[in-house]
Amino acid sequence: MTIAHDFEYVLPRTLEDAIDVLGRPGAQVLAGGTDVVPWLRDDLIEPALLVDIKAIPGLGEITIDDSRISLGALVTFADLIASPVVAAHAPLLAEMASQVASTGVRNRATVVGNVCSAVPSLDAGPALMVYDAQVEVVGPDGDRLVPLGEWFVGPRTTRLRAGEVCTGVTLVLPPVDHAGAFLKLARYSGEDLAQANLAVVVTEDRNYRLAFGAVAPVPLRARSIEVLLAGRELEDSLVEEAAQLVADEISPITDIRATASYRSHMCRVMLRRGLRAARDRLAGTGPPYGTHVI
């Protein structure tokens, strides 16, 4: 199916120029295009103007400053996989990125674009949430930071205002050693959306962060489970106790990819395996990052 309506296309060379044109009615940001182009093709969006930000300098960088890692708006999932910074400080992100779609999509799809698409099954959301990420937004009224936990309003709806552009996302590393795991349940190996996904971080001082995706209208932190686990040694009996709280945290639906009951059951399985994998990785005995544990 072809794109059946007309629109204007602009390629601004500076962030200031991008903000100027984004103030026009019907403007839509274009970065990797792996969501926007299919939406155009399927008539899900009908922008009057596509604002391609790929020519703006500095948006494709991954940087680290003390305990903060910043991902520019043009950083792709392939960039996460190849980044020495990510490998050294947050390999969970590379593990997540390696499970996104296909090689071709990962080479074009941007992490920030995934966050801005706000589809319930997005993979980047849970992985960034466990690092208390913030979305960096620039618009005609200046700059602002939006905590990722407040960013998602509903399916395909965010806190982004008209005329604004996301310039990146910043995540905060725990102050002590940590390890993580990202689990994605899909129907087959290859380019498939998540039936459910889960990101886990375990720290040396026994703090635990967990975030689910594809089992609620927006990605969510499993706060009651984090409270249950906080400060305690992650023995198998505690893991099982945590698994029994999963149903209180998620609200899955039945759709073409899975039933609600299957998602609920598998989220408990994922929680058990994810916590154990992260715990063992922290101890130096777990499976290498990139090993699928589900």
C-alpha positions as CSV (number, residue, x, y, z in Angstrom):
1,M,0.0,0.0,0.0
2,T,1.3,3.5,-0.9
3,I,1.1,6.8,1.0
4,A,-2.1,8.3,-0.4
5,H,-2.0,11.9,0.7
6,D,0.3,14.9,0.2
7,F,2.6,16.6,2.8
8,E,5.4,19.0,2.8
9,Y,8.9,17.8,3.8
10,V,11.6,20.0,5.4
11,L,15.2,19.1,6.6
12,P,16.2,21.7,9.2
13,R,19.9,22.1,9.9
14,T,19.6,23.5,13.4
15,L,17.4,22.8,16.4
16,E,16.2,26.4,16.3
17,D,15.0,25.9,12.7
18,A,13.3,22.7,13.6
19,I,11.4,24.3,16.4
20,D,10.3,27.2,14.1
21,V,8.7,24.8,11.6
22,L,7.2,22.5,14.2
23,G,5.1,25.4,15.3
24,R,3.2,25.2,12.0
25,P,-0.2,23.3,12.0
26,G,0.0,19.6,11.2
27,A,3.8,19.3,11.7
28,Q,5.2,15.8,12.5
29,V,8.8,15.0,13.5
30,L,10.6,12.4,11.4
31,A,13.7,10.6,12.7
32,G,14.2,6.9,11.9
33,G,10.8,6.7,10.4
34,T,10.1,3.0,11.3
35,D,6.9,4.1,13.1
36,V,6.0,7.2,11.2
37,V,6.2,5.8,7.7
38,P,4.0,2.7,8.4
39,W,1.5,5.0,10.1
40,L,1.5,7.3,7.0
41,R,1.0,4.3,4.8
42,D,-1.9,2.9,6.9
43,D,-3.6,6.4,7.2
44,L,-3.2,6.4,10.9
45,I,-1.6,9.9,10.7
46,E,-2.1,12.6,8.1
47,P,0.6,15.3,8.8
48,A,0.7,18.5,6.7
49,L,4.4,18.7,7.2
50,L,7.2,16.2,8.0
51,V,10.1,17.7,9.9
52,D,13.2,15.5,9.4
53,I,15.7,16.0,12.2
54,K,18.4,13.8,10.9
55,A,20.6,16.7,9.7
56,I,20.7,18.4,13.2
57,P,24.2,18.0,14.7
58,G,24.8,16.3,18.0
59,L,21.6,14.3,18.2
60,G,23.3,11.0,17.4
61,E,25.7,10.9,20.4
62,I,25.9,8.6,23.4
63,T,27.7,10.3,26.2
64,I,28.4,9.7,29.9
65,D,28.9,12.3,32.6
66,D,29.5,10.8,36.1
67,S,26.5,8.6,36.7
68,R,24.3,9.9,33.8
69,I,24.2,8.4,30.3
70,S,22.6,10.6,27.6
71,L,21.2,9.2,24.4
72,G,20.5,11.7,21.6
73,A,17.3,11.7,19.6
74,L,19.0,10.0,16.6
75,V,20.7,7.2,18.6
76,T,19.5,3.9,17.1
77,F,19.1,0.5,18.7
78,A,22.1,-0.6,16.6
79,D,24.1,2.2,18.2
80,L,23.2,0.9,21.7
81,I,24.4,-2.5,20.7
82,A,27.7,-1.2,19.4
83,S,28.4,1.4,22.1
84,P,31.4,0.9,24.5
85,V,29.7,3.2,27.0
86,V,26.5,1.1,27.1
87,A,28.5,-2.2,27.3
88,A,30.6,-0.9,30.2
89,H,27.9,0.8,32.2
90,A,24.4,-0.4,31.2
91,P,24.5,-3.6,29.2
92,L,20.9,-4.1,29.9
93,L,20.2,-1.5,27.2
94,A,22.1,-3.5,24.6
95,E,20.4,-6.7,25.6
96,M,17.0,-4.9,25.1
97,A,18.2,-3.4,21.8
98,S,19.3,-6.8,20.4
99,Q,15.7,-8.0,20.7
100,V,14.1,-5.2,18.8
101,A,12.7,-6.2,15.4
102,S,15.3,-7.0,12.8
103,T,18.8,-5.9,11.9
104,G,17.4,-3.6,9.3
105,V,15.0,-1.9,11.6
106,R,17.5,-1.6,14.4
107,N,19.8,0.3,12.0
108,R,17.2,2.9,11.5
109,A,14.8,2.9,14.5
110,T,15.7,5.4,17.2
111,V,15.4,4.9,20.9
112,V,13.8,8.3,21.4
113,G,11.4,7.6,18.5
114,N,10.4,4.4,20.3
115,V,9.7,6.3,23.4
116,C,7.7,9.0,21.5
117,S,5.6,6.4,19.6
118,A,4.3,5.3,23.0
119,V,2.9,2.0,21.8
120,P,2.1,-0.3,24.7
121,S,4.5,-3.0,23.5
122,L,7.6,-0.7,23.1
123,D,10.8,-2.3,24.3
124,A,12.8,0.8,25.2
125,G,10.2,2.0,27.9
126,P,10.8,-0.6,30.6
127,A,14.5,-0.7,30.0
128,L,14.9,3.0,30.5
129,M,12.4,3.2,33.4
130,V,14.5,1.0,35.6
131,Y,17.2,3.7,35.2
132,D,14.9,6.5,36.2
133,A,15.2,8.0,32.8
134,Q,14.1,11.5,31.8
135,V,13.0,12.7,28.4
136,E,14.6,15.9,27.2
137,V,12.2,18.2,25.4
138,V,12.8,21.5,23.6
139,G,10.1,23.8,22.3
140,P,9.2,27.5,21.8
141,D,8.9,27.9,25.6
142,G,12.4,26.5,26.3
143,D,13.7,23.3,27.6
144,R,12.2,20.8,30.1
145,L,12.8,17.4,31.5
146,V,9.9,14.9,31.9
147,P,10.4,11.8,34.0
148,L,9.8,8.7,31.9
149,G,7.3,7.4,34.5
150,E,5.2,10.5,33.8
151,W,5.8,10.7,30.0
152,F,3.3,8.1,28.9
153,V,-0.3,9.2,29.0
154,G,-1.9,6.3,27.1
155,P,-1.4,4.2,24.0
156,R,0.4,6.5,21.4
157,T,-0.1,9.5,23.7
158,T,2.7,11.3,25.6
159,R,3.3,14.6,27.4
160,L,4.9,16.1,24.3
161,R,3.3,19.4,23.4
162,A,2.6,20.9,20.1
163,G,5.7,22.6,18.6
164,E,8.1,20.6,20.8
165,V,10.8,18.1,19.8
166,C,12.5,15.4,22.0
167,T,16.2,15.9,21.8
168,G,17.2,12.9,23.9
169,V,16.8,10.8,27.0
170,T,19.0,10.7,30.0
171,L,19.3,7.8,32.4
172,V,20.8,7.7,35.9
173,L,23.1,4.8,36.9
174,P,22.8,3.4,40.4
175,P,25.5,4.7,42.8
176,V,26.7,1.1,43.4
177,D,27.5,-1.9,41.3
178,H,24.4,-3.3,39.5
179,A,23.3,-5.9,37.0
180,G,20.2,-6.3,35.0
181,A,18.2,-8.4,32.6
182,F,15.7,-7.7,29.8
183,L,13.2,-10.3,28.8
184,K,10.9,-10.2,25.8
185,L,8.1,-12.7,25.2
186,A,7.3,-13.0,21.5
187,R,5.5,-15.5,19.3
188,Y,8.6,-16.3,17.3
189,S,12.3,-15.5,16.9
190,G,12.5,-12.5,14.6
191,E,10.6,-9.3,13.9
192,D,7.7,-9.4,16.3
193,L,6.2,-7.1,18.9
194,A,6.3,-8.1,22.5
195,Q,3.5,-10.1,24.0
196,A,5.1,-8.9,27.3
197,N,8.4,-7.6,28.3
198,L,10.3,-7.0,31.6
199,A,13.4,-5.0,32.6
200,V,15.1,-5.8,35.9
201,V,17.9,-4.1,37.8
202,V,19.5,-5.5,40.9
203,T,22.0,-3.5,42.9
204,E,24.8,-4.4,45.2
205,D,23.0,-2.8,48.2
206,R,19.9,-4.9,47.5
207,N,17.7,-2.5,45.8
208,Y,15.5,-3.8,43.0
209,R,13.9,-2.1,40.0
210,L,11.4,-3.7,37.7
211,A,9.3,-2.4,34.8
212,F,6.8,-4.3,32.6
213,G,5.6,-3.5,29.1
214,A,2.9,-4.7,26.8
215,V,0.7,-5.6,29.8
216,A,-0.9,-2.3,30.5
217,P,-1.8,0.8,28.5
218,V,1.6,2.2,29.3
219,P,4.9,0.8,30.6
220,L,5.0,0.6,34.4
221,R,7.3,0.2,37.3
222,A,6.3,-2.8,39.6
223,R,6.4,-0.6,42.8
224,S,4.8,-3.1,45.2
225,I,7.3,-5.8,44.2
226,E,10.2,-3.4,44.5
227,V,9.0,-2.5,48.1
228,L,8.7,-6.2,49.0
229,L,12.2,-7.0,47.8
230,A,14.0,-3.9,49.1
231,G,17.0,-4.6,51.3
232,R,16.4,-8.4,51.3
233,E,18.6,-11.2,49.9
234,L,17.1,-12.6,46.7
235,E,16.5,-16.1,47.8
236,D,14.3,-18.4,45.8
237,S,11.5,-18.2,48.4
238,L,11.5,-14.4,48.1
239,V,11.4,-14.6,44.3
240,E,8.4,-16.8,44.5
241,E,6.7,-14.4,46.9
242,A,7.4,-11.6,44.5
243,A,5.9,-13.6,41.6
244,Q,2.6,-13.8,43.4
245,L,2.3,-10.0,43.3
246,V,2.6,-9.7,39.5
247,A,-1.2,-9.9,39.0
248,D,-1.7,-6.9,41.2
249,E,0.7,-4.8,39.1
250,I,-0.3,-5.5,35.5
251,S,-3.6,-5.3,33.5
252,P,-3.1,-7.3,30.3
253,I,-5.6,-7.6,27.5
254,T,-6.4,-10.3,25.0
255,D,-5.4,-9.5,21.5
256,I,-4.1,-11.1,18.3
257,R,-0.7,-11.8,20.0
258,A,-1.8,-13.4,23.3
259,T,-4.6,-13.8,25.8
260,A,-4.7,-11.9,29.0
261,S,-4.3,-15.1,31.1
262,Y,-1.3,-16.2,29.1
263,R,0.4,-12.8,29.5
264,S,-0.3,-12.9,33.3
265,H,1.1,-16.4,33.6
266,M,4.2,-15.7,31.6
267,C,4.9,-12.4,33.4
268,R,5.3,-14.5,36.6
269,V,7.7,-16.8,34.8
270,M,9.6,-13.8,33.4
271,L,9.9,-12.2,36.8
272,R,11.3,-15.4,38.4
273,R,13.9,-15.8,35.6
274,G,14.7,-12.1,35.3
275,L,15.4,-11.7,39.0
276,R,17.6,-14.8,39.1
277,A,19.5,-13.8,36.0
278,A,20.2,-10.3,37.2
279,R,21.1,-11.6,40.7
280,D,23.6,-14.2,39.2
281,R,25.1,-11.6,36.8
282,L,25.8,-9.3,39.7
283,A,27.6,-12.2,41.4
284,G,29.5,-12.9,38.2
285,T,27.9,-16.3,37.6
286,G,24.9,-15.5,35.5
287,P,24.3,-15.9,31.8
288,P,26.2,-13.5,29.5
289,Y,24.2,-10.4,28.4
290,G,22.4,-11.2,25.2
291,T,21.4,-14.7,26.4
292,H,17.6,-15.1,26.2
293,V,16.3,-16.4,29.5
294,I,12.7,-16.7,28.4
